[in-house]
């Protein structure tokens, strides 16, 4: 997370909003569905940045990474 702080929210209230701060890492499970991230607190009116990553399970078998996969 880049910026002072942001809030992660569910449009259908499937989870409680949570606040993330500068340089924190957070995980939103795919099962959550839709969510929004917006500036919060001191960051309102500014731009915040996030990095989205995925975990591919198709290359994992029995808890181990398959070489060459």
Wavefront OBJ file of the C-alpha trace (Angstrom):
o trace
v 0.000 0.000 0.000
v 1.364 3.405 -0.958
v -0.186 6.455 0.710
v -0.922 7.218 4.371
v -3.968 4.967 4.742
v -6.831 3.413 2.807
v -9.987 1.505 3.651
v -10.925 -1.826 2.058
v -14.694 -2.290 1.904
v -17.292 -4.723 0.615
v -20.124 -3.160 -1.410
v -22.507 -5.846 -0.084
v -21.108 -5.772 3.501
v -19.819 -9.369 3.321
v -16.934 -8.305 5.612
v -16.201 -5.440 7.976
v -14.241 -2.533 6.445
v -10.575 -2.570 7.403
v -7.921 0.124 7.277
v -4.457 -0.434 5.832
v -1.491 1.894 6.308
v 1.604 2.809 4.320
v 3.765 -0.201 3.359
v 1.334 -2.736 4.872
v 0.430 -5.914 3.034
v -3.090 -7.286 3.091
v -4.843 -10.259 1.506
v -8.370 -10.316 0.130
v -9.427 -13.942 -0.495
v -11.050 -14.580 -3.885
v -14.128 -15.942 -2.089
v -14.880 -12.410 -0.839
v -15.982 -11.320 -4.316
v -16.270 -7.592 -4.992
v -14.399 -5.059 -2.848
v -13.252 -1.448 -3.066
v -10.115 0.322 -1.882
v -10.278 4.069 -1.323
v -8.195 6.727 0.425
v -9.053 7.125 4.117
v -8.243 9.564 6.928
v -5.226 11.736 6.086
v -5.219 10.326 2.534
v -8.702 11.583 1.561
v -8.272 13.806 -1.487
v -5.000 12.139 -2.523
v -4.074 9.161 -4.657
v -3.092 5.862 -3.056
v -1.445 2.929 -4.803
v -1.740 -0.826 -4.366
v -0.207 -3.848 -6.057
v -2.481 -6.776 -6.875
v -1.004 -10.293 -6.969
v -2.450 -13.748 -7.536
v -1.527 -17.237 -6.355
v -1.795 -19.829 -9.109
v -2.808 -23.188 -7.746
v -2.603 -25.003 -11.097
v 1.203 -25.349 -10.652
v 0.970 -26.761 -7.138
v 0.488 -30.442 -6.328
v 0.402 -31.837 -2.801
v 1.764 -28.578 -1.412
v 4.888 -28.540 -3.617
v 5.753 -26.428 -6.645
v 6.226 -28.597 -9.703
v 9.564 -27.907 -11.451
v 9.127 -26.630 -14.984
v 5.473 -25.802 -14.393
l 1 2 3 4 5 6 7 8 9 10 11 12 13 14 15 16 17 18 19 20 21 22 23 24 25 26 27 28 29 30 31 32 33 34 35 36 37 38 39 40 41 42 43 44 45 46 47 48 49 50 51 52 53 54 55 56 57 58 59 60 61 62 63 64 65 66 67 68 69
